[in-house]
C-alpha cells in the first residue's frame, strides 16, 4: 500500500488530472475542483498533504486552509498560486501553509517540495511514536482499561498540544501527579526543552522566591557573589512543574501570577526584566478553595494556574485497573531482582482487589516491590505481599461508620467541629515533639495554615 495520501484541490481540470497522473504512482491521490468538496471529504479520509489552489471559485484557498488547520492542526498544505504576489504568499504562510508553488507548475520543483513536506510528516510521526513509547514504558500509573483512566488520558492528549496553557493537576497523594506532568511535557511541543520539577513544600518559604526566579548579586544576606538564575530559566522553552503549589508564600504567588499573565518577571533584587517562554504545570492535594477563604492562596492565581484542570482518579475509583497495574509492577521488579514470577496467586489477587489503597498507585507499587524481593515464586503469594489473610484489611463495605449518629435532640455542630480540629492540631504537634513544620506535614497542610488554625486554641 502506498504510504502517503494527497488531496489536489484546483478548479482547473487539466491541472488536477495532470498532477494526479504524475503523482499516483507514488501516492494515493484524490482530486477536487473546489474547496467545499475537499472539506466535505475530510471527515472520511484525512490526507497527509494537500495541494491547494489559492484562487478557487467560491471559498478561496486561504479561507479553506484556515478551516482545515482548525479541524486538523498538523495537516500540511502546499499552496498553488498563479501570481507570486508578496501579500498573497505572506497571507498563506501566516495561515499555516508549509510552502507554495507558482503556475505553470514545474514538476521537478513540486516533487522536491512534496518530498520535503512528507519528510516533515514522517519525522512528526516518529516523534509521536517515541513519545507514546516513553509514556508506556515510564508512566505505569496510567495503565488500565477503566473509563476513568481512558477518559483522562484522552483529555491529556488534547491538552498537551498547547505549548503554554497552564495546567493544574489535582488528586490524592500517590496517584501519580508528577508522572502525569511528565506525560504532558513529553507529548507537548515543548518536549525538546527541559522538564524542571520544583517541590514547593521542600524549599523553605523564605527561599522559594529566589529559587524559582533567581537573584542578583547582593540581593540579600547570604546571596552568592555572582547571583543565580532561577529554576524558571532552566525551564525556558520547556515545562516548569510546581509540585505542592499550595505551599508558595504570597510574595512568590504574586510574582508567579505576573509571569503567567505576560511571561515577564524580575530576579530577586534585580531591575532588569526577564522574559522567557515555558509551560507551567502545577499540582496539589490540598483544598485550595479553603486556602483562598483563609487568605493563604490568591484566587486570581488559582484561576490562572487552573485554566485546564486534570483530576487524577484514585485507585479505589478504578478497581478494574488494580490487577493490570500489579502484574506490570511484578514483571518490572521480577526483572530488576532477576526473578521469574508466573503471576499472582488467586488468594493474593482477592486481597489486592479488596484492599482500600489509601496510598493509591504508589502504595501498590511499593507492596509489589516488597513481594517481588521477598517472594520465591513461582507465584506471588499473600505472605509475600505482607498480608496475613485475604481479609486482613476490611473492604469499604465492611468498614464501621466512623461518624456518630445524630440524636433526635440534634448536635452542637460548631462545637463538634471545633473539638475535632483542636484534637488533631494538638495531637499532630505532640507527635512532632513541638515541631510545627513537621506537625503541619502530618496534617497535609502548609505551615502558615497550621499556625493560623492553632492560634484559635
C-alpha positions in Angstrom: 0.0 0.0 0.0 1.2 3.5 -0.8 2.3 5.1 2.4 1.0 8.7 1.9 -2.2 10.2 0.6 -2.6 13.6 -1.1 -5.5 15.9 -1.9 -5.2 18.0 -5.0 -7.7 21.0 -4.9 -7.7 23.1 -8.1 -10.6 24.4 -10.3 -8.6 23.7 -13.5 -9.4 20.2 -14.5 -6.3 19.9 -16.6 -4.1 20.6 -13.5 -6.0 18.1 -11.4 -5.7 15.4 -14.0 -2.0 16.2 -14.7 -0.9 16.2 -11.1 -2.9 13.0 -10.4 -1.3 11.3 -13.3 2.2 12.4 -12.3 1.9 11.5 -8.6 -0.4 8.5 -8.4 2.5 6.0 -8.9 3.9 7.0 -5.5 1.0 8.4 -3.6 -2.8 7.9 -3.1 -4.3 10.9 -4.8 -7.8 12.4 -4.6 -8.7 15.4 -6.7 -11.3 18.1 -6.1 -12.4 21.1 -8.2 -13.4 23.3 -5.3 -12.7 23.8 -1.6 -16.2 22.9 -0.4 -16.0 19.3 -1.8 -12.5 18.8 -0.4 -13.7 19.9 3.1 -16.7 17.6 2.8 -14.3 14.7 2.2 -12.0 15.4 5.2 -14.0 13.6 7.9 -13.9 10.4 5.9 -10.2 10.5 4.9 -7.5 12.7 6.4 -4.7 13.2 3.8 -1.1 13.6 4.7 -0.7 16.6 2.4 -2.9 19.0 0.5 -2.0 20.8 -2.7 -4.4 23.7 -2.5 -5.0 26.4 -5.2 -5.4 29.9 -3.7 -7.6 31.3 -6.4 -10.5 28.9 -6.2 -14.1 29.9 -7.1 -16.5 30.2 -4.1 -14.4 29.6 -1.0 -10.8 30.8 -1.6 -7.8 28.6 -0.8 -6.6 30.7 2.1 -10.1 30.5 3.8 -10.2 26.8 3.1 -6.7 26.4 4.7 -7.9 28.2 7.8 -10.8 25.7 8.2 -8.5 22.7 7.5 -5.9 23.8 10.1 -8.7 24.4 12.6 -10.0 20.9 12.1 -6.6 19.2 11.8 -3.7 21.5 13.1 -1.0 19.1 11.9 -2.2 19.0 8.3 0.4 20.2 5.8 -0.6 22.2 2.8 1.3 23.4 -0.3 -0.4 26.4 -1.9 -0.7 26.8 -5.6 -0.9 30.3 -7.0 -1.0 31.9 -10.4 0.8 35.0 -9.2 3.8 35.2 -6.9 2.4 38.2 -5.1 4.1 39.0 -1.8 0.9 39.8 0.1 -0.7 36.5 -1.1 2.3 34.4 -0.2 2.7 36.0 3.2 -1.0 35.6 3.9 -0.8 31.9 3.0 2.3 31.3 5.2 0.8 33.1 8.1 -2.3 30.9 7.9 -0.1 27.8 8.2 0.9 26.8 4.7 4.0 24.6 4.5 5.2 26.1 1.2 3.9 27.4 -2.1 4.4 26.8 -5.9 3.7 29.1 -8.8 1.8 28.2 -12.0 2.8 26.9 -14.5 3.9 24.1 -12.2 7.4 22.7 -12.6 7.1 19.0 -11.7 10.7 18.7 -10.6 10.4 21.5 -8.1 7.0 20.3 -6.9 8.3 16.8 -6.3 11.1 18.2 -4.2 8.7 20.3 -2.2 6.4 17.3 -1.7 9.3 15.1 -0.5 10.4 17.8 2.0 6.8 18.1 3.3 6.4 14.3 3.7 9.8 14.1 5.4 8.4 16.6 8.0 5.3 14.4 8.4 7.5 11.3 8.8 9.6 12.9 11.5 6.4 14.1 13.3 5.1 10.5 13.3 8.4 9.2 14.6 8.4 11.7 17.4 4.8 10.8 18.4 5.7 7.1 18.3 8.7 7.8 20.6 6.6 9.9 22.9 3.9 7.2 23.2 6.6 4.5 23.8 8.1 6.6 26.5 4.8 7.1 28.2 4.0 3.3 28.0 7.4 2.4 29.4 7.8 5.1 32.1 4.3 6.0 33.2 2.8 2.8 34.6 0.5 4.7 36.9 -1.8 5.2 33.9 -2.0 1.6 32.8 -5.6 0.4 32.7 -8.8 0.0 30.7 -11.2 1.7 33.1 -13.3 4.5 31.7 -11.8 6.9 34.3 -8.2 6.4 33.1 -9.1 6.2 29.4 -11.0 9.5 29.6 -8.2 11.2 31.5 -5.5 10.1 29.0 -7.7 11.1 26.0 -8.2 14.5 27.6 -4.4 14.8 28.4 -3.6 14.1 24.7 -5.7 17.1 23.7 -4.4 19.4 26.4 -0.8 18.5 25.7 -0.9 20.2 22.2 -0.6 23.7 23.7 3.0 24.9 24.4 2.0 27.3 27.2 -1.6 26.9 28.5 -1.3 26.4 32.3 -2.5 23.0 33.7 -3.3 22.2 37.3 -3.3 18.5 38.4 -5.5 17.6 41.3 -5.6 14.3 43.1 -4.8 12.3 46.2 -1.3 11.5 47.4 0.2 8.6 45.4 -2.0 8.9 42.3 0.9 9.9 40.0 0.6 13.6 39.6 4.3 14.1 38.8 4.1 11.3 36.2 1.1 13.0 34.6 3.2 16.2 34.4 5.9 14.1 32.6 3.3 12.8 30.2 2.1 16.3 29.4 5.6 17.5 28.8 6.7 14.7 26.5 3.5 14.9 24.4 3.7 18.7 24.1 5.5 20.9 21.5 8.0 21.7 24.4 9.3 18.2 24.6 12.8 19.3 23.3 13.1 21.6 26.3 13.7 20.6 29.9 11.1 19.5 32.4 12.1 21.2 35.6 10.3 20.0 38.8 10.1 22.2 41.9 8.7 20.7 45.1 7.4 23.9 46.7 6.9 22.1 50.1 10.6 21.1 50.3 12.1 24.6 49.9 12.0 27.0 52.9 9.3 29.6 52.4 11.8 32.5 52.7 13.9 31.0 49.9 11.3 29.8 47.4 11.1 33.0 45.5 14.8 33.2 44.9 15.0 29.5 44.0 12.2 29.8 41.3 13.0 33.3 40.0 16.7 33.6 40.8 18.5 36.5 42.4 21.1 39.2 41.6 24.4 39.8 43.3 23.9 41.1 46.9 20.1 40.8 46.7 20.0 39.6 50.4 22.3 38.4 53.1 24.0 35.2 52.1 23.3 35.7 48.4 26.0 34.4 46.1 28.6 36.9 44.8 27.6 36.2 41.2 23.9 36.0 41.6 21.9 33.0 40.4 19.5 32.2 37.7 16.2 30.7 38.8 14.7 27.3 38.0 12.2 29.1 35.8 15.1 30.0 33.4 16.2 26.3 33.4 12.7 25.5 32.1 12.9 28.0 29.2 11.1 26.6 26.1 10.2 23.5 28.2 8.0 22.9 31.2 8.1 24.1 34.8 6.3 21.7 37.2 5.3 23.2 40.5 4.5 20.4 42.8 2.7 21.2 46.0 2.0 24.7 44.7 -0.2 25.4 47.7 3.0 25.9 49.8 4.0 29.0 47.9 4.1 32.1 50.0 2.0 35.2 49.0 5.0 37.1 47.6 6.0 34.2 45.3 2.4 33.8 44.3 2.2 37.4 43.2 5.4 37.1 41.1 4.2 33.8 39.6 0.9 35.4 38.6 2.7 38.3 36.8 4.8 35.7 34.9 1.7 33.7 33.9 0.0 36.8 32.6 2.7 38.2 30.4 5.8 35.9 30.5 7.8 38.6 32.5 9.5 38.6 35.9 12.4 40.1 37.8 15.0 38.2 39.7 15.1 38.9 43.5 17.0 42.2 43.9 17.0 42.8 40.1 15.8 45.7 37.9 16.2 44.0 34.5 13.1 42.4 33.1 13.4 38.8 32.3 11.2 37.3 29.5 11.0 33.6 28.7 8.5 31.1 27.3 7.7 28.0 29.3 4.6 26.0 30.2 3.6 26.0 33.9 2.1 22.8 35.3 1.1 22.8 39.0 -0.1 20.1 41.3 -1.6 19.9 44.8 -3.5 17.6 47.0 -4.6 20.5 49.2 -8.1 22.1 49.3 -7.2 25.3 47.5 -10.8 26.7 47.9 -10.3 26.6 51.7 -6.9 28.2 51.5 -8.5 31.1 49.4 -11.1 31.6 52.1 -8.3 31.8 54.7 -6.3 34.3 52.6 -3.3 32.0 52.2 -3.8 31.5 48.4 -4.7 34.0 45.8 -7.9 33.3 43.9 -6.6 35.1 40.8 -3.5 32.8 40.7 -5.7 29.8 41.3 -7.9 30.6 38.3 -4.8 31.3 36.1 -3.0 28.1 37.1 -6.1 26.1 36.5 -7.0 27.2 33.0 -7.1 23.5 32.5 -7.7 21.2 35.4 -6.8 17.5 35.3 -8.3 15.3 38.1 -6.3 12.1 38.6 -8.7 9.3 39.7 -7.9 7.5 42.9 -7.0 3.8 42.6 -10.1 2.8 44.6 -12.2 4.6 41.9 -10.9 2.2 39.2 -10.7 -1.3 40.8 -10.5 -2.9 37.4 -7.1 -1.4 36.9 -5.6 -2.9 40.1 -4.5 -6.3 38.7 -3.1 -4.9 35.4 -1.0 -2.5 37.4 0.1 -5.2 39.9 1.1 -7.5 37.1 3.1 -4.7 35.4 4.9 -3.9 38.6 5.6 -7.6 39.2 7.1 -8.0 35.8 9.3 -4.9 36.3 10.6 -5.9 39.8 10.9 -9.5 38.8 13.3 -8.4 36.1 15.1 -6.0 38.4 15.6 -8.7 41.1 16.4 -11.4 38.4 13.4 -13.5 39.4 10.8 -15.2 37.2 7.3 -15.0 38.5 4.5 -16.7 36.6 1.8 -14.5 38.2 -0.1 -13.7 41.4 -2.0 -16.5 43.2 -5.8 -16.3 43.5 -5.8 -15.6 47.2 -3.3 -12.7 46.8 -5.4 -11.3 43.8 -8.5 -11.3 46.0 -6.7 -9.4 48.7 -5.3 -6.8 46.3 -8.7 -6.1 44.7 -10.3 -5.8 48.2 -7.7 -3.5 49.6 -8.6 0.1 50.2 -5.4 1.6 48.7 -5.3 4.9 50.7 -1.8 5.4 49.3 -3.0 4.8 45.8 -0.7 3.5 43.0 2.4 4.4 45.0 1.3 2.1 47.8 0.5 -0.7 45.3 3.9 -0.3 43.6 5.7 -0.5 47.0 3.8 -3.6 48.1 4.6 -5.4 44.8 8.3 -4.4 45.1 8.4 -5.9 48.6 6.7 -9.1 47.4 9.0 -9.5 44.4 12.0 -9.0 46.6 10.9 -11.5 49.3 8.9 -14.0 47.3 10.4 -17.2 45.9 7.8 -17.8 43.3 6.6 -19.1 41.0 3.6 -17.1 42.0 3.4 -14.1 44.3 1.6 -15.0 47.5 -0.4 -13.3 50.2 2.5 -13.8 52.6 4.9 -12.2 50.1 2.7 -9.1 50.0 2.7 -8.8 53.8 -1.0 -9.6 54.1 -1.8 -12.4 56.6 -5.2 -13.2 55.1 -7.3 -12.1 52.2 -9.4 -10.2 54.7 -6.5 -8.6 56.5 -8.0 -5.3 55.8 -11.7 -4.8 55.6 -13.2 -3.7 52.4 -15.0 -0.3 52.3 -18.4 -2.0 52.8 -17.2 -3.7 55.9 -15.6 -0.6 57.5 -17.5 0.6 60.5 -19.1 4.0 60.2 -16.6 6.5 61.8 -19.2 9.2 62.3 -21.6 9.1 65.3 -25.4 9.3 64.5 -27.3 12.5 65.0 -29.7 12.1 68.1 -33.3 13.3 68.0 -32.4 16.4 70.0 -29.6 17.3 67.5 -25.9 18.1 68.0 -23.8 21.2 68.6 -22.1 21.0 65.2 -19.8 24.1 65.6 -18.6 22.8 69.0 -18.0 19.3 67.5 -16.1 20.8 64.6 -14.0 23.0 67.0 -13.2 19.9 69.2 -12.3 17.8 66.2 -9.9 20.5 64.8 -8.3 21.1 68.2 -7.7 17.4 68.9 -5.9 16.8 65.6 -3.9 20.0 65.7 -2.6 19.3 69.2 -2.1 15.6 68.6 0.0 16.3 65.5 2.0 18.8 67.4 2.7 16.3 70.2 3.7 13.6 67.7 6.1 16.1 66.1 7.5 16.9 69.6 6.6 20.6 69.1 8.0 20.9 65.6 5.3 22.9 63.8 6.6 22.3 60.3 6.5 18.5 60.9 3.1 18.7 62.5 1.7 20.6 59.5 3.0 17.9 57.2 1.3 15.2 59.3 -2.0 17.0 58.7 -1.2 17.7 55.0 -1.4 21.5 55.3 1.1 24.2 54.9 2.8 25.8 57.9 1.0 29.1 57.6 -2.4 27.4 57.7 -1.4 25.2 60.6 -0.2 28.2 62.7 -3.3 30.2 61.7 -5.6 27.4 63.0 -3.6 26.6 66.1 -3.8 30.3 67.2 -7.5 29.8 67.7 -6.9 27.3 70.5 
